[in-house]
Amino acid sequence: MPLALLYALAASLSLHGIALFGPEVTLPHASEVPVLEAELQPPAAPAAPSAPPRPAKKKPEPKVKRESLPLPAVAEGEPLASPQTASPETAAPVAEPAVPPLAEAAAATPAPAAPPLAGPGLSGKGQISYVVYRGEQGFEIGRSRHEWQIGDGAYRLYALTETSGLVALLKSIRVELESEGRLGEWGLQPERFSVRRNGNSGETARFDWQHGQVRLGGDGGPLATAEPGAQDLLSFNYQFAFVGSRALDMGVATGKKYERYHFEDLGSEAISTPAGTFRARHLRAAAAGTELWLAEDPAGLPLRIIHTDNKGDRYEQVVTTLQTESKP
């Protein structure tokens, strides 16, 4: 078929396709087109500007008749009293300001009362060893050891966690936590907290209890308000040995941040560990992803610790040996 004939056939098919499937359009008939008529007119003359309105005359203000106030009757020979010479007995009393001074206002707001201590808490020195698991299946990844020394109104806590076995061959990790402070009416009162990873200094927290603050991350780090009874990442595990379950709201400083958590008391239960079977108090801080099982005897020692991080990784520490030595 000649090429020109193919082009003509394609054009015909295109027109038929548009007619069949294209939008329906109604064209106006030639006889229906309206005829436009126009008539030219000369432009109108511009209007003369009107004079501005005259301001209205101001009405004179009515005169107000001033009346003098009657003077009080004075007996003959009695001197007239003036405000400057009025005696204190006759002067009108001056109202005291409704807002008290700042010092009195601060004193009017009572400080939060310290929770009653559950008992003497920890004393002397001791050590707890743990096995560390990861995940729900309980895959062993390391070992941990906690040590404490408490006496003469001061305390020191130390924790070492490191990988072991095959995991240590693949990646050796050693993390040390240390907390030092004093004993007070709120139990443990940390002053210094530090983290070392593989021997290198890491996060720190320093508490200033005189001003109720904690400085995170060393000199020049951010300041946070530290409420009475606040703890650090290590000391909070042992604070319940002093306050029991009476103080379940607690601020915790990690060295990077300071947050306040609520610990839910889930009651007493028996737990089996490599160190034996114990009765333990089960506490949970859902916002922190942390659960604690604290021994009822010896009171308050952490026997089992579970922490789930922001990524959903679960780590569990279970006691293997427990050694305590009370101060004589």
Salt bridges, closest charged atoms under 4 A:
GLU136 OE2 - ARG314 NE 3.59
GLU140 OE2 - ARG143 NH2 3.39
GLU147 OE2 - ARG145 NE 2.82
ASP152 OD1 - LYS327 NZ 2.78
GLU162 OE1 - ARG174 NH1 3.41
GLU176 OE2 - ARG174 NE 3.88
GLU176 OE1 - ARG196 NH2 3.62
GLU178 OE2 - ARG156 NE 2.98
GLU178 OE1 - ARG196 NH1 3.68
GLU180 OE1 - ARG192 NE 3.61
GLU191 OE1 - ARG192 NH1 3.53
GLU203 OE1 - ARG197 NH2 3.31
GLU203 OE2 - LYS256 NZ 3.91
ASP208 OD2 - HIS211 ND1 2.81
GLU227 OE1 - ARG260 NH1 3.72
ASP249 OD1 - HIS262 ND1 2.90
GLU259 OE2 - LYS257 NZ 3.69
GLU264 OE1 - ARG284 NH2 3.30
ASP265 OD1 - ARG281 NH1 3.63
GLU269 OE1 - HIS282 ND1 3.35
GLU291 OE1 - HIS282 NE2 2.71
ASP313 OD2 - ARG134 NH2 3.38
GLU316 OE2 - ARG304 NE 2.69
GLU316 OE1 - ARG314 NH1 3.38
